[in-house]
């Protein structure tokens, strides 16, 4: 599997689907001359993810997000994320002879979902549910001719979801500082994840209108 290619395809479909759903939900009442005030993106959003797998260690997170708001600041919104993790794995490749690998673990999430924002004045709260795919790499044996073992990093994907709660402080109507707490889950018990709760994390960032 060629991971970058699949990521690009899925991300393209994700963004197009996100915009299509948002525009459809507006119907004939959409004010086209104010649509630019409803599209937000993350200018810079960094965080930390604590892995709940015994084979993975936590690491930093870089978030990229696009958001479409249906009716101003306090209402339903759609958000698409493409987030990249910087973590590491420690896994046992073979039992006999015992081979334990420590290496960088490539992970990324491409997810889309629906949220609701509420609050007054400069402070706003929101809750958001998203679903999509988690892309990741892990070692796989190519050949085993004792005493040598050849392996490579192979790429995989798995259905995933995220629940996020956040608080925002608006500098003005177009820019806000945000603090988010979230939990990631996977839908299958395999590879690194022996249960479906993949990780928990926190992030801070600056978001604003896209145009």
N, C-alpha and C positions, 0 to 999 in steps of 0.2 A: 504493500500500500504506500502510495506517495502522499505523505501527510500534508505538505504545503498545498498541493493541488486540491485535496479534499477540503482543506480549510477555506481556501479561496472560494470554491464553489458554494459551500454551505454558508459562508459569510455573506456572499452576494445574494443568495436566496433569502437569507434572514433579513437583510436590510430592505430588499424589495417587498417582501411579505409584510414587514413592519410598516412601511409607508403605505402600502395598499390597504391594509386593514384600517389604519388611522384615517386615511382619506375617505374610505367607504363609510366609516362610522360617522363622519361629519355630514354626509348626505348633501342635500341641496342648500342647507343652511350655512355651509362653509363660507367664510369671508376670505377670499383669496388675497386681498390686500393686507391681511394681518396674519397670514400663515407663518411668516418668518418669526413672529413673536411666540409661536407655539412649539418650535423645534429647538431643542436644547441638546448640548453635547458636553462631555467631560473634557475640560481643557487639560487637567492634570489630576489624576486620582491614583494614589499609592496606598498600599496596605500590607498586612501580614496575614498569612493563612496558617493555622495550626492543623496539621493532618491528624486524622483519627485512625490511620492505618499504622500497624507496627512496622511496616516496611518503608514508610515514607517519613521524612522529616519536614517540618514546616519551613516556609520561606516567604520572600517578598512577593507582592502581587502588583501588577500594572493593569488598570482597568481602562477600557475604551467603551464609551456608551453613546447611543443616540436615543433621544426621548421625544415623543410627540404628545402634547397636552391637548385634550379635547376642548376644555372650556376654562381658559385662564389658568390661574395658579392652583386653585383648590378643586380638584376634580379627578376623574379617571385619566390615566396616562398609559401609553405603551412605551416600553423600553427594550432596546436590543443591546446586548453586551458581547464584546469579544475580549476576554481577559486572559492574560498570560501569567503563569506561575514560575517562580524560580525556587525549586526545592531539590531534594536529593533522595535517593533510595538506598536501602541496604537489604539485599535479598540473597537467599541461598540458591545458587544456580544448580548445584549438584549436592547430593548427600554423600556419595562415595565415588571418588574422593570429595571431601567437603570443599566446596568453592563458594565463598561469600563475596559478593560484589558491592562496592560503594561507588556511586556515580551520580551525575546530575540527572534529574528526572524532568523531561520536557512535558509540561501540561498546559492545556488551554481550554477555555470554555467558550462556546458559541451558543448563546441563549436568548430567548425572546419571551416577554411576558407582560402582564397587566398589573397595574398598581393604582393606589388611591392616595391622594395628598390632601391634608387638612391642616388647619391652623390659621393664625391671624398675624397681621403685621409682618415683622421681620422673621419670625420663627415659624417653621412649618415642620410637620411630621408626615411620614408616609410609610406605607407597607407595600411590598412588591413580591409577586410570585412569578418565577420564570422557569422555562424548560427548554432543553435543546440537547446538545452533544458535548461530551468531554473528550478531548483528544489527548493521548498520552503515549509515552514510549516506555518499553521495558525490555530487558535482555532476553534473547532467545538463542538456543544452542544451534549452531550450524553443523558442526561435526564433532565427534568425540573419538579420538584416537589416543589412547592413554600413552604417555602421561599428559598429552596436550588436549585442550578443549577450545574449540573456536566458537565464538559467539558474536552476535551483532545486536544493535538496538533496533527493535522492530516497532512499528507504529500501529496503534489501535484506536478505536472510538467506542464510547459507551453512552447510552441515554442518561441524562443527568437533569437535576432540577436545583433551584435555589430559592430560599425564602430570605427576604431582606427587610430590615426595619431601619429607618434613618431619621435624622434630624437635620434641618437646613437653616442657615442664617443668611438672609437675603441682604446683600449690600445695596442693591436697587432691584427694579423689576426684572432685570435681565441677567444678573449675576448672583451666585450664592456659594457659600462655603457649606460643605456637607460632611457628615459623619455617619457611617453605615456599619451595621453589624449584620452578619449573614451566616447562614448554614447551607452547605452544599451537600447534596445527596446523589448517589448513583442508583440506577434501577436494577442492577444485576450484582450478585455476589460473586466476583471473580477477580483474578489478578491481584492487585494491591489491596482490594477492598473485600474483607470477609463479612462485613455488614454493609448496609446501604447508607450509613452516615459517613460521608467522605471527609469533611473538614468543616471548621468554623473559622471565621475571620473578621477583621475590622479594617476599614479604609477611611481615609480622609481625602477630600479633593475640592476642586473649584470647577463649577459648571456654569454655563451661560448659553445664550441664544446662539444658534448655529451660524447665522448670517450677521 
